[in-house]
Every structure is written in C-alpha cells, then in structure tokens.
Amino acid sequence: MSERAAPFYCPYCGDEDLRPSEEGHGAWECRACNRAFQLKFLGLLAEGFRAAPSQHSAPDSPHGGAS
C-alpha cells in the first residue's frame, strides 16, 4: 500500500481530532483524550472464515407485525 491508512475517529474516545504521530508509520495521536495508538494491517482473511450469507430467509412470524 502506498497511502497511509487514516482513521476517522479515535478508538478510545470517538473524537475526530487526530494527528499523525512522529512515532512511526501508522501511529496517530488523539488531541481530545491525549492517547496515542497505531494502525496495522494484519492481512486478508481466508475465504473459509468469511460468514456465508444466509441461504434461507427467516419465516414470517404469525404473531408479529401490524395488520
């Protein structure tokens, strides 16, 4: 990957005031909660680990819903 992965919000407080850290690639600082964190790409998941879409839709409940 040639571009830096940028988070949209702090994983600790949810604030959006983030700045790249001088600690290294993928490191970010949150100005709101004064925490530093790092993003790291771990890899792709194998096809077998992906949740398969449901083959059958859930039956309609005879007791629920508006009539």
N, C-alpha and C positions, 0 to 999 in steps of 0.2 A: 504494500500500500504506500502510495506516495504522499497522501494527505493525512494530516493529523486528525484522529478521531476526537471530536469535540462534544463534551457532554452538554446537555441543555439545562440541567439543574444539578444542584448538589445532592448526592445520595444520602446525606445526613440530615440536612435541614430543608431541602427543597428550594432554596433560593437560587436565583439565576445570575448573581454577581460573581462569576467565575473568571479567573485569570490563569494563563499558563504559568506553571511553576518553573523555577530555574533548576529544580532537582533532576530533571531529565525528561526524556520523551514520554509523553502520556501522563505526566504529573500535572495536577491542577490544584489551585488554591481557591477556597471559598472565602470571600471577604465578609460574608454575613456571620458565619459561625466560627471563622478562624481555623478551619480544618484543611488539611491537605490530603489528597487522595490520588491514586494512579489508575489509569485505564490500561487494560492489557487484553489483547486479542488472544484467545486460547486456541482457536481452531474451529474447523467445521464439524458439525455433528454427523455421525454416520446415518445413513438413510433409515436403518432399523430403529434408531432412537427417536425419530420424529413421531409424534402422536398421529395415528391414522385417522382420517375423517370418518365419522360415524356412517356406517352403511345403511342403517335404518333410522328413520325419523321417529321421534317419540310419539306414541299413540296419544290421541286427544283424550283428555280426562273427561269422563261423563259428569263429574261433579264441579268442574271449574269453568270459569269464563262467564261472560254475560250472554243473555239470551235475547 
